[in-house]
């Protein structure tokens, strides 16, 4: 069962990454992206930067 949760998280992060990239490429502001994710614009930008660098999308302190 736990393996399934790990697989689901991986897939959700992949989908979120693709949506975030498409939204930003289309000119959507970090403020709007953050609002859609329920985080600040700074957090949205940091999340995108971490993913672009191949690091985990969420910092260890994030829920």
N, CA, C and O atoms as a Maestro MAE file, in Angstrom:
{
 s_m_m2io_version
 :::
 2.0.0
}

f_m_ct {
 s_m_title
 :::
 protein
 m_atom[252] {
  # First column is atom index #
  i_m_mmod_type
  r_m_x_coord
  r_m_y_coord
  r_m_z_coord
  i_m_residue_number
  s_m_chain_name
  s_m_pdb_residue_name
  s_m_pdb_atom_name
  i_m_atomic_number
  :::
  1 25 0.818 -1.189 0.000 1 A "UNK " " N  " 7
  2 3 0.000 0.000 0.000 1 A "UNK " " CA " 6
  3 2 0.864 1.256 0.000 1 A "UNK " " C  " 6
  4 15 0.586 2.200 -0.740 1 A "UNK " " O  " 8
  5 25 1.909 1.274 0.826 2 A "UNK " " N  " 7
  6 3 2.763 2.460 0.892 2 A "UNK " " CA " 6
  7 2 3.486 2.714 -0.418 2 A "UNK " " C  " 6
  8 15 3.756 3.863 -0.768 2 A "UNK " " O  " 8
  9 25 3.799 1.661 -1.138 3 A "UNK " " N  " 7
  10 3 4.437 1.825 -2.447 3 A "UNK " " CA " 6
  11 2 3.506 2.589 -3.375 3 A "UNK " " C  " 6
  12 15 3.950 3.438 -4.147 3 A "UNK " " O  " 8
  13 25 2.232 2.292 -3.300 4 A "UNK " " N  " 7
  14 3 1.242 2.976 -4.125 4 A "UNK " " CA " 6
  15 2 1.212 4.474 -3.814 4 A "UNK " " C  " 6
  16 15 1.122 5.295 -4.726 4 A "UNK " " O  " 8
  17 25 1.287 4.829 -2.534 5 A "UNK " " N  " 7
  18 3 1.312 6.239 -2.160 5 A "UNK " " CA " 6
  19 2 2.536 6.937 -2.741 5 A "UNK " " C  " 6
  20 15 2.437 8.065 -3.225 5 A "UNK " " O  " 8
  21 25 3.664 6.286 -2.697 6 A "UNK " " N  " 7
  22 3 4.885 6.853 -3.273 6 A "UNK " " CA " 6
  23 2 4.745 7.062 -4.774 6 A "UNK " " C  " 6
  24 15 5.161 8.093 -5.303 6 A "UNK " " O  " 8
  25 25 4.167 6.099 -5.451 7 A "UNK " " N  " 7
  26 3 3.944 6.211 -6.893 7 A "UNK " " CA " 6
  27 2 2.965 7.334 -7.213 7 A "UNK " " C  " 6
  28 15 3.150 8.078 -8.177 7 A "UNK " " O  " 8
  29 25 1.924 7.449 -6.395 8 A "UNK " " N  " 7
  30 3 0.937 8.516 -6.617 8 A "UNK " " CA " 6
  31 2 1.573 9.886 -6.399 8 A "UNK " " C  " 6
  32 15 1.331 10.805 -7.181 8 A "UNK " " O  " 8
  33 25 2.374 10.038 -5.362 9 A "UNK " " N  " 7
  34 3 3.043 11.309 -5.098 9 A "UNK " " CA " 6
  35 2 3.957 11.681 -6.261 9 A "UNK " " C  " 6
  36 15 3.988 12.835 -6.689 9 A "UNK " " O  " 8
  37 25 4.692 10.711 -6.764 10 A "UNK " " N  " 7
  38 3 5.585 10.955 -7.899 10 A "UNK " " CA " 6
  39 2 4.790 11.433 -9.107 10 A "UNK " " C  " 6
  40 15 5.193 12.382 -9.779 10 A "UNK " " O  " 8
  41 25 3.676 10.789 -9.384 11 A "UNK " " N  " 7
  42 3 2.840 11.169 -10.529 11 A "UNK " " CA " 6
  43 2 2.223 12.549 -10.327 11 A "UNK " " C  " 6
  44 15 2.189 13.354 -11.259 11 A "UNK " " O  " 8
  45 25 1.736 12.828 -9.125 12 A "UNK " " N  " 7
  46 3 1.152 14.146 -8.849 12 A "UNK " " CA " 6
  47 2 2.201 15.235 -9.013 12 A "UNK " " C  " 6
  48 15 1.914 16.285 -9.587 12 A "UNK " " O  " 8
  49 25 3.412 15.004 -8.519 13 A "UNK " " N  " 7
  50 3 4.469 16.003 -8.663 13 A "UNK " " CA " 6
  51 2 4.844 16.204 -10.125 13 A "UNK " " C  " 6
  52 15 5.139 17.324 -10.542 13 A "UNK " " O  " 8
  53 25 4.833 15.122 -10.908 14 A "UNK " " N  " 7
  54 3 5.124 15.244 -12.340 14 A "UNK " " CA " 6
  55 2 4.052 16.087 -13.029 14 A "UNK " " C  " 6
  56 15 4.367 16.956 -13.842 14 A "UNK " " O  " 8
  57 25 2.788 15.828 -12.701 15 A "UNK " " N  " 7
  58 3 1.692 16.594 -13.296 15 A "UNK " " CA " 6
  59 2 1.730 18.056 -12.852 15 A "UNK " " C  " 6
  60 15 1.509 18.956 -13.663 15 A "UNK " " O  " 8
  61 25 2.008 18.295 -11.577 16 A "UNK " " N  " 7
  62 3 2.103 19.660 -11.060 16 A "UNK " " CA " 6
  63 2 3.244 20.412 -11.734 16 A "UNK " " C  " 6
  64 15 3.105 21.583 -12.085 16 A "UNK " " O  " 8
  65 25 4.368 19.733 -11.911 17 A "UNK " " N  " 7
  66 3 5.520 20.344 -12.567 17 A "UNK " " CA " 6
  67 2 5.176 20.760 -13.993 17 A "UNK " " C  " 6
  68 15 5.513 21.863 -14.423 17 A "UNK " " O  " 8
  69 25 4.508 19.880 -14.718 18 A "UNK " " N  " 7
  70 3 4.132 20.179 -16.100 18 A "UNK " " CA " 6
  71 2 3.151 21.355 -16.149 18 A "UNK " " C  " 6
  72 15 3.284 22.242 -16.993 18 A "UNK " " O  " 8
  73 25 2.178 21.361 -15.254 19 A "UNK " " N  " 7
  74 3 1.194 22.449 -15.228 19 A "UNK " " CA " 6
  75 2 1.851 23.768 -14.854 19 A "UNK " " C  " 6
  76 15 1.566 24.802 -15.458 19 A "UNK " " O  " 8
  77 25 2.727 23.734 -13.864 20 A "UNK " " N  " 7
  78 3 3.432 24.937 -13.442 20 A "UNK " " CA " 6
  79 2 4.272 25.494 -14.592 20 A "UNK " " C  " 6
  80 15 4.254 26.698 -14.851 20 A "UNK " " O  " 8
  81 25 4.994 24.635 -15.269 21 A "UNK " " N  " 7
  82 3 5.829 25.061 -16.396 21 A "UNK " " CA " 6
  83 2 4.993 25.659 -17.525 21 A "UNK " " C  " 6
  84 15 5.349 26.693 -18.091 21 A "UNK " " O  " 8
  85 25 3.887 25.005 -17.846 22 A "UNK " " N  " 7
  86 3 3.020 25.519 -18.922 22 A "UNK " " CA " 6
  87 2 2.403 26.858 -18.534 22 A "UNK " " C  " 6
  88 15 2.326 27.772 -19.354 22 A "UNK " " O  " 8
  89 25 1.968 26.969 -17.294 23 A "UNK " " N  " 7
  90 3 1.360 28.227 -16.849 23 A "UNK " " CA " 6
  91 2 2.372 29.361 -16.903 23 A "UNK " " C  " 6
  92 15 2.062 30.444 -17.400 23 A "UNK " " O  " 8
  93 25 3.565 29.129 -16.402 24 A "UNK " " N  " 7
  94 3 4.571 30.190 -16.405 24 A "UNK " " CA " 6
  95 2 4.973 30.553 -17.833 24 A "UNK " " C  " 6
  96 15 5.137 31.732 -18.148 24 A "UNK " " O  " 8
  97 25 5.132 29.558 -18.694 25 A "UNK " " N  " 7
  98 3 5.481 29.816 -20.094 25 A "UNK " " CA " 6
  99 2 4.386 30.608 -20.796 25 A "UNK " " C  " 6
  100 15 4.664 31.370 -21.722 25 A "UNK " " O  " 8
  101 25 3.142 30.430 -20.356 26 A "UNK " " N  " 7
  102 3 2.012 31.143 -20.957 26 A "UNK " " CA " 6
  103 2 1.855 32.549 -20.387 26 A "UNK " " C  " 6
  104 15 0.958 33.290 -20.791 26 A "UNK " " O  " 8
  105 25 2.732 32.918 -19.441 27 A "UNK " " N  " 7
  106 3 2.687 34.264 -18.903 27 A "UNK " " CA " 6
  107 2 1.898 34.435 -17.629 27 A "UNK " " C  " 6
  108 15 1.658 35.562 -17.196 27 A "UNK " " O  " 8
  109 25 1.490 33.339 -17.019 28 A "UNK " " N  " 7
  110 3 0.759 33.430 -15.752 28 A "UNK " " CA " 6
  111 2 1.750 33.873 -14.680 28 A "UNK " " C  " 6
  112 15 2.866 33.359 -14.616 28 A "UNK " " O  " 8
  113 25 1.350 34.816 -13.848 29 A "UNK " " N  " 7
  114 3 2.242 35.353 -12.822 29 A "UNK " " CA " 6
  115 2 2.484 34.339 -11.718 29 A "UNK " " C  " 6
  116 15 1.692 33.422 -11.504 29 A "UNK " " O  " 8
  117 25 3.616 34.530 -11.011 30 A "UNK " " N  " 7
  118 3 3.911 33.679 -9.871 30 A "UNK " " CA " 6
  119 2 2.846 33.858 -8.796 30 A "UNK " " C  " 6
  120 15 2.548 32.919 -8.057 30 A "UNK " " O  " 8
  121 25 2.275 35.047 -8.703 31 A "UNK " " N  " 7
  122 3 1.198 35.274 -7.725 31 A "UNK " " CA " 6
  123 2 -0.001 34.377 -8.019 31 A "UNK " " C  " 6
  124 15 -0.553 33.754 -7.113 31 A "UNK " " O  " 8
  125 25 -0.402 34.314 -9.286 32 A "UNK " " N  " 7
  126 3 -1.546 33.468 -9.668 32 A "UNK " " CA " 6
  127 2 -1.223 31.989 -9.514 32 A "UNK " " C  " 6
  128 15 -2.060 31.208 -9.062 32 A "UNK " " O  " 8
  129 25 -0.007 31.608 -9.891 33 A "UNK " " N  " 7
  130 3 0.405 30.207 -9.746 33 A "UNK " " CA " 6
  131 2 0.402 29.834 -8.272 33 A "UNK " " C  " 6
  132 15 -0.117 28.785 -7.892 33 A "UNK " " O  " 8
  133 25 0.981 30.693 -7.443 34 A "UNK " " N  " 7
  134 3 1.000 30.439 -6.004 34 A "UNK " " CA " 6
  135 2 -0.396 30.314 -5.429 34 A "UNK " " C  " 6
  136 15 -0.670 29.417 -4.632 34 A "UNK " " O  " 8
  137 25 -1.280 31.217 -5.834 35 A "UNK " " N  " 7
  138 3 -2.658 31.176 -5.341 35 A "UNK " " CA " 6
  139 2 -3.333 29.860 -5.719 35 A "UNK " " C  " 6
  140 15 -4.058 29.281 -4.910 35 A "UNK " " O  " 8
  141 25 -3.101 29.390 -6.931 36 A "UNK " " N  " 7
  142 3 -3.702 28.128 -7.368 36 A "UNK " " CA " 6
  143 2 -3.178 26.941 -6.564 36 A "UNK " " C  " 6
  144 15 -3.890 25.957 -6.359 36 A "UNK " " O  " 8
  145 25 -1.922 27.042 -6.109 37 A "UNK " " N  " 7
  146 3 -1.315 25.965 -5.334 37 A "UNK " " CA " 6
  147 2 -1.542 26.130 -3.834 37 A "UNK " " C  " 6
  148 15 -1.233 25.237 -3.045 37 A "UNK " " O  " 8
  149 25 -2.087 27.288 -3.452 38 A "UNK " " N  " 7
  150 3 -2.309 27.555 -2.039 38 A "UNK " " CA " 6
  151 2 -1.036 27.948 -1.300 38 A "UNK " " C  " 6
  152 15 -0.907 27.719 -0.098 38 A "UNK " " O  " 8
  153 25 -0.085 28.548 -2.042 39 A "UNK " " N  " 7
  154 3 1.182 28.977 -1.457 39 A "UNK " " CA " 6
  155 2 1.479 30.401 -1.927 39 A "UNK " " C  " 6
  156 15 0.763 30.940 -2.770 39 A "UNK " " O  " 8
  157 25 2.523 31.000 -1.388 40 A "UNK " " N  " 7
  158 3 2.891 32.358 -1.797 40 A "UNK " " CA " 6
  159 2 3.562 32.333 -3.160 40 A "UNK " " C  " 6
  160 15 3.995 31.284 -3.638 40 A "UNK " " O  " 8
  161 25 3.641 33.517 -3.783 41 A "UNK " " N  " 7
  162 3 4.321 33.603 -5.074 41 A "UNK " " CA " 6
  163 2 5.798 33.238 -4.921 41 A "UNK " " C  " 6
  164 15 6.389 32.639 -5.819 41 A "UNK " " O  " 8
  165 25 6.393 33.604 -3.777 42 A "UNK " " N  " 7
  166 3 7.793 33.271 -3.535 42 A "UNK " " CA " 6
  167 2 7.988 31.759 -3.439 42 A "UNK " " C  " 6
  168 15 8.962 31.215 -3.959 42 A "UNK " " O  " 8
  169 25 7.062 31.098 -2.779 43 A "UNK " " N  " 7
  170 3 7.143 29.642 -2.656 43 A "UNK " " CA " 6
  171 2 6.951 28.958 -4.004 43 A "UNK " " C  " 6
  172 15 7.625 27.972 -4.302 43 A "UNK " " O  " 8
  173 25 6.036 29.478 -4.820 44 A "UNK " " N  " 7
  174 3 5.816 28.910 -6.152 44 A "UNK " " CA " 6
  175 2 7.074 29.046 -6.995 44 A "UNK " " C  " 6
  176 15 7.478 28.104 -7.678 44 A "UNK " " O  " 8
  177 25 7.684 30.208 -6.946 45 A "UNK " " N  " 7
  178 3 8.912 30.442 -7.720 45 A "UNK " " CA " 6
  179 2 10.032 29.539 -7.222 45 A "UNK " " C  " 6
  180 15 10.763 28.957 -8.024 45 A "UNK " " O  " 8
  181 25 10.174 29.418 -5.900 46 A "UNK " " N  " 7
  182 3 11.209 28.561 -5.327 46 A "UNK " " CA " 6
  183 2 10.981 27.098 -5.703 46 A "UNK " " C  " 6
  184 15 11.931 26.370 -5.993 46 A "UNK " " O  " 8
  185 25 9.721 26.674 -5.697 47 A "UNK " " N  " 7
  186 3 9.391 25.297 -6.059 47 A "UNK " " CA " 6
  187 2 9.789 25.034 -7.513 47 A "UNK " " C  " 6
  188 15 10.369 23.992 -7.818 47 A "UNK " " O  " 8
  189 25 9.485 25.961 -8.395 48 A "UNK " " N  " 7
  190 3 9.845 25.801 -9.806 48 A "UNK " " CA " 6
  191 2 11.357 25.766 -9.971 48 A "UNK " " C  " 6
  192 15 11.882 24.971 -10.751 48 A "UNK " " O  " 8
  193 25 12.054 26.620 -9.242 49 A "UNK " " N  " 7
  194 3 13.512 26.654 -9.336 49 A "UNK " " CA " 6
  195 2 14.116 25.335 -8.864 49 A "UNK " " C  " 6
  196 15 15.011 24.797 -9.515 49 A "UNK " " O  " 8
  197 25 13.633 24.809 -7.734 50 A "UNK " " N  " 7
  198 3 14.146 23.531 -7.237 50 A "UNK " " CA " 6
  199 2 13.911 22.426 -8.256 50 A "UNK " " C  " 6
  200 15 14.789 21.594 -8.488 50 A "UNK " " O  " 8
  201 25 12.745 22.416 -8.857 51 A "UNK " " N  " 7
  202 3 12.460 21.369 -9.855 51 A "UNK " " CA " 6
  203 2 13.356 21.522 -11.076 51 A "UNK " " C  " 6
  204 15 13.828 20.527 -11.626 51 A "UNK " " O  " 8
  205 25 13.594 22.749 -11.501 52 A "UNK " " N  " 7
  206 3 14.461 22.988 -12.660 52 A "UNK " " CA " 6
  207 2 15.889 22.513 -12.380 52 A "UNK " " C  " 6
  208 15 16.614 22.116 -13.292 52 A "UNK " " O  " 8
  209 25 16.271 22.559 -11.121 53 A "UNK " " N  " 7
  210 3 17.607 22.116 -10.714 53 A "UNK " " CA " 6
  211 2 17.644 20.628 -10.407 53 A "UNK " " C  " 6
  212 15 18.694 20.093 -10.051 53 A "UNK " " O  " 8
  213 25 16.500 19.953 -10.543 54 A "UNK " " N  " 7
  214 3 16.438 18.521 -10.290 54 A "UNK " " CA " 6
  215 2 16.347 18.145 -8.825 54 A "UNK " " C  " 6
  216 15 16.585 16.997 -8.450 54 A "UNK " " O  " 8
  217 25 16.000 19.128 -7.995 55 A "UNK " " N  " 7
  218 3 15.843 18.871 -6.561 55 A "UNK " " CA " 6
  219 2 14.373 18.646 -6.239 55 A "UNK " " C  " 6
  220 15 13.506 18.945 -7.061 55 A "UNK " " O  " 8
  221 25 14.082 18.118 -5.046 56 A "UNK " " N  " 7
  222 3 12.671 17.929 -4.670 56 A "UNK " " CA " 6
  223 2 11.907 19.242 -4.714 56 A "UNK " " C  " 6
  224 15 12.456 20.296 -4.394 56 A "UNK " " O  " 8
  225 25 10.663 19.180 -5.104 57 A "UNK " " N  " 7
  226 3 9.838 20.376 -5.257 57 A "UNK " " CA " 6
  227 2 9.538 21.042 -3.925 57 A "UNK " " C  " 6
  228 15 9.360 22.258 -3.861 57 A "UNK " " O  " 8
  229 25 9.483 20.272 -2.895 58 A "UNK " " N  " 7
  230 3 9.122 20.810 -1.580 58 A "UNK " " CA " 6
  231 2 10.338 20.739 -0.670 58 A "UNK " " C  " 6
  232 15 11.060 19.741 -0.657 58 A "UNK " " O  " 8
  233 25 10.557 21.792 0.080 59 A "UNK " " N  " 7
  234 3 11.632 21.767 1.059 59 A "UNK " " CA " 6
  235 2 11.194 20.875 2.215 59 A "UNK " " C  " 6
  236 15 9.996 20.674 2.414 59 A "UNK " " O  " 8
  237 25 12.137 20.339 2.977 60 A "UNK " " N  " 7
  238 3 11.760 19.431 4.072 60 A "UNK " " CA " 6
  239 2 10.797 20.029 5.075 60 A "UNK " " C  " 6
  240 15 10.040 19.289 5.704 60 A "UNK " " O  " 8
  241 25 10.798 21.335 5.248 61 A "UNK " " N  " 7
  242 3 9.905 21.969 6.227 61 A "UNK " " CA " 6
  243 2 8.485 22.139 5.709 61 A "UNK " " C  " 6
  244 15 7.585 22.439 6.493 61 A "UNK " " O  " 8
  245 25 8.257 21.957 4.408 62 A "UNK " " N  " 7
  246 3 6.927 22.142 3.823 62 A "UNK " " CA " 6
  247 2 6.043 20.946 4.112 62 A "UNK " " C  " 6
  248 15 6.540 19.828 4.247 62 A "UNK " " O  " 8
  249 25 4.720 21.167 4.212 63 A "UNK " " N  " 7
  250 3 3.804 20.041 4.429 63 A "UNK " " CA " 6
  251 2 3.647 19.198 3.193 63 A "UNK " " C  " 6
  252 15 2.910 18.212 3.208 63 A "UNK " " O  " 8
  :::
 }
 m_bond[251] {
  # First column is bond index #
  i_m_from
  i_m_to
  i_m_order
  :::
  1 1 2 1
  2 2 3 1
  3 3 4 2
  4 3 5 1
  5 5 6 1
  6 6 7 1
  7 7 8 2
  8 7 9 1
  9 9 10 1
  10 10 11 1
  11 11 12 2
  12 11 13 1
  13 13 14 1
  14 14 15 1
  15 15 16 2
  16 15 17 1
  17 17 18 1
  18 18 19 1
  19 19 20 2
  20 19 21 1
  21 21 22 1
  22 22 23 1
  23 23 24 2
  24 23 25 1
  25 25 26 1
  26 26 27 1
  27 27 28 2
  28 27 29 1
  29 29 30 1
  30 30 31 1
  31 31 32 2
  32 31 33 1
  33 33 34 1
  34 34 35 1
  35 35 36 2
  36 35 37 1
  37 37 38 1
  38 38 39 1
  39 39 40 2
  40 39 41 1
  41 41 42 1
  42 42 43 1
  43 43 44 2
  44 43 45 1
  45 45 46 1
  46 46 47 1
  47 47 48 2
  48 47 49 1
  49 49 50 1
  50 50 51 1
  51 51 52 2
  52 51 53 1
  53 53 54 1
  54 54 55 1
  55 55 56 2
  56 55 57 1
  57 57 58 1
  58 58 59 1
  59 59 60 2
  60 59 61 1
  61 61 62 1
  62 62 63 1
  63 63 64 2
  64 63 65 1
  65 65 66 1
  66 66 67 1
  67 67 68 2
  68 67 69 1
  69 69 70 1
  70 70 71 1
  71 71 72 2
  72 71 73 1
  73 73 74 1
  74 74 75 1
  75 75 76 2
  76 75 77 1
  77 77 78 1
  78 78 79 1
  79 79 80 2
  80 79 81 1
  81 81 82 1
  82 82 83 1
  83 83 84 2
  84 83 85 1
  85 85 86 1
  86 86 87 1
  87 87 88 2
  88 87 89 1
  89 89 90 1
  90 90 91 1
  91 91 92 2
  92 91 93 1
  93 93 94 1
  94 94 95 1
  95 95 96 2
  96 95 97 1
  97 97 98 1
  98 98 99 1
  99 99 100 2
  100 99 101 1
  101 101 102 1
  102 102 103 1
  103 103 104 2
  104 103 105 1
  105 105 106 1
  106 106 107 1
  107 107 108 2
  108 107 109 1
  109 109 110 1
  110 110 111 1
  111 111 112 2
  112 111 113 1
  113 113 114 1
  114 114 115 1
  115 115 116 2
  116 115 117 1
  117 117 118 1
  118 118 119 1
  119 119 120 2
  120 119 121 1
  121 121 122 1
  122 122 123 1
  123 123 124 2
  124 123 125 1
  125 125 126 1
  126 126 127 1
  127 127 128 2
  128 127 129 1
  129 129 130 1
  130 130 131 1
  131 131 132 2
  132 131 133 1
  133 133 134 1
  134 134 135 1
  135 135 136 2
  136 135 137 1
  137 137 138 1
  138 138 139 1
  139 139 140 2
  140 139 141 1
  141 141 142 1
  142 142 143 1
  143 143 144 2
  144 143 145 1
  145 145 146 1
  146 146 147 1
  147 147 148 2
  148 147 149 1
  149 149 150 1
  150 150 151 1
  151 151 152 2
  152 151 153 1
  153 153 154 1
  154 154 155 1
  155 155 156 2
  156 155 157 1
  157 157 158 1
  158 158 159 1
  159 159 160 2
  160 159 161 1
  161 161 162 1
  162 162 163 1
  163 163 164 2
  164 163 165 1
  165 165 166 1
  166 166 167 1
  167 167 168 2
  168 167 169 1
  169 169 170 1
  170 170 171 1
  171 171 172 2
  172 171 173 1
  173 173 174 1
  174 174 175 1
  175 175 176 2
  176 175 177 1
  177 177 178 1
  178 178 179 1
  179 179 180 2
  180 179 181 1
  181 181 182 1
  182 182 183 1
  183 183 184 2
  184 183 185 1
  185 185 186 1
  186 186 187 1
  187 187 188 2
  188 187 189 1
  189 189 190 1
  190 190 191 1
  191 191 192 2
  192 191 193 1
  193 193 194 1
  194 194 195 1
  195 195 196 2
  196 195 197 1
  197 197 198 1
  198 198 199 1
  199 199 200 2
  200 199 201 1
  201 201 202 1
  202 202 203 1
  203 203 204 2
  204 203 205 1
  205 205 206 1
  206 206 207 1
  207 207 208 2
  208 207 209 1
  209 209 210 1
  210 210 211 1
  211 211 212 2
  212 211 213 1
  213 213 214 1
  214 214 215 1
  215 215 216 2
  216 215 217 1
  217 217 218 1
  218 218 219 1
  219 219 220 2
  220 219 221 1
  221 221 222 1
  222 222 223 1
  223 223 224 2
  224 223 225 1
  225 225 226 1
  226 226 227 1
  227 227 228 2
  228 227 229 1
  229 229 230 1
  230 230 231 1
  231 231 232 2
  232 231 233 1
  233 233 234 1
  234 234 235 1
  235 235 236 2
  236 235 237 1
  237 237 238 1
  238 238 239 1
  239 239 240 2
  240 239 241 1
  241 241 242 1
  242 242 243 1
  243 243 244 2
  244 243 245 1
  245 245 246 1
  246 246 247 1
  247 247 248 2
  248 247 249 1
  249 249 250 1
  250 250 251 1
  251 251 252 2
  :::
 }
}
